[in-house]
Amino acid sequence: MQDHIRDLLNRFQYSEQLKESAVFRILFGGEDPSQVMADLDFHNSHTLRNWVLLYQRKIQTGLITLPAIKKARTQDITDLKQRIEELENALNQANLLILALNTMIEVAENELNVPIRKKSVTKRS
């Protein structure tokens, strides 16, 4: 009985490499999710949708950078416009993250007297 349960649990565990490959193909390769599922012999669209959403959140929080666009997608104007929008959104998120981090550093230095940044004028020994 325990072997059967273990087999069931292992059956639904997917490697990070498989997850990332599927998400990259959908988000950056422009492939249809149903085609990716068929290629990977994967039958749960809900799980795949969750992987895509998790990956998109990581991009939005600045934990992941956008990979280069595939050569095949550079010929289609709608793909290029979509890519520009993705890059502009990523840039806006990165700028917000930089602003937030700089604000935190300034508050720590000015209000809490915590030295974080190295002073520009330091004596050489």
WOSUL-V518681 format. One record per residue. N is the residue number from 0. RES is the residue in one letter. OMEGA is omega in degrees with one decimal (* if undefined). Layout:
N/RES/OMEGA
N/RES/OMEGA
//
This chain:
0/M/-179.1
1/Q/177.6
2/D/178.5
3/H/178.8
4/I/179.3
5/R/177.4
6/D/178.8
7/L/179.5
8/L/-180.0
9/N/-178.9
10/R/-176.2
11/F/174.3
12/Q/-176.7
13/Y/-178.9
14/S/176.5
15/E/180.0
16/Q/178.0
17/L/179.6
18/K/-177.7
19/E/178.8
20/S/-179.9
21/A/-178.3
22/V/179.5
23/F/-179.5
24/R/-179.0
25/I/-174.7
26/L/-171.3
27/F/177.7
28/G/178.7
29/G/-178.5
30/E/177.6
31/D/-179.7
32/P/-180.0
33/S/177.6
34/Q/177.8
35/V/179.4
36/M/179.6
37/A/-179.6
38/D/-176.7
39/L/-177.1
40/D/-176.5
41/F/-169.9
42/H/-175.6
43/N/-177.4
44/S/179.1
45/H/178.8
46/T/178.7
47/L/177.8
48/R/177.2
49/N/177.6
50/W/-179.7
51/V/-179.8
52/L/178.0
53/L/-179.5
54/Y/178.2
55/Q/177.3
56/R/178.3
57/K/177.6
58/I/-177.3
59/Q/-179.9
60/T/175.9
61/G/-179.5
62/L/-176.5
63/I/175.7
64/T/-179.8
65/L/177.5
66/P/179.0
67/A/179.0
68/I/179.8
69/K/-177.9
70/K/-178.4
71/A/-178.3
72/R/-177.5
73/T/-178.4
74/Q/-176.1
75/D/-175.5
76/I/-179.9
77/T/175.8
78/D/179.7
79/L/177.7
80/K/177.4
81/Q/179.6
82/R/177.7
83/I/179.1
84/E/177.6
85/E/-179.0
86/L/176.9
87/E/177.1
88/N/178.8
89/A/178.2
90/L/177.7
91/N/178.8
92/Q/179.3
93/A/178.5
94/N/176.8
95/L/178.6
96/L/178.3
97/I/178.2
98/L/-180.0
99/A/179.8
100/L/177.6
101/N/177.6
102/T/178.3
103/M/179.5
104/I/179.9
105/E/177.7
106/V/-179.8
107/A/-178.4
108/E/-173.5
109/N/-174.6
110/E/-177.5
111/L/-179.8
112/N/177.0
113/V/-179.3
114/P/-178.8
115/I/-178.9
116/R/176.0
117/K/-179.6
118/K/-175.8
119/S/-179.6
120/V/177.0
121/T/180.0
122/K/174.5
123/R/179.5
124/S/*
//
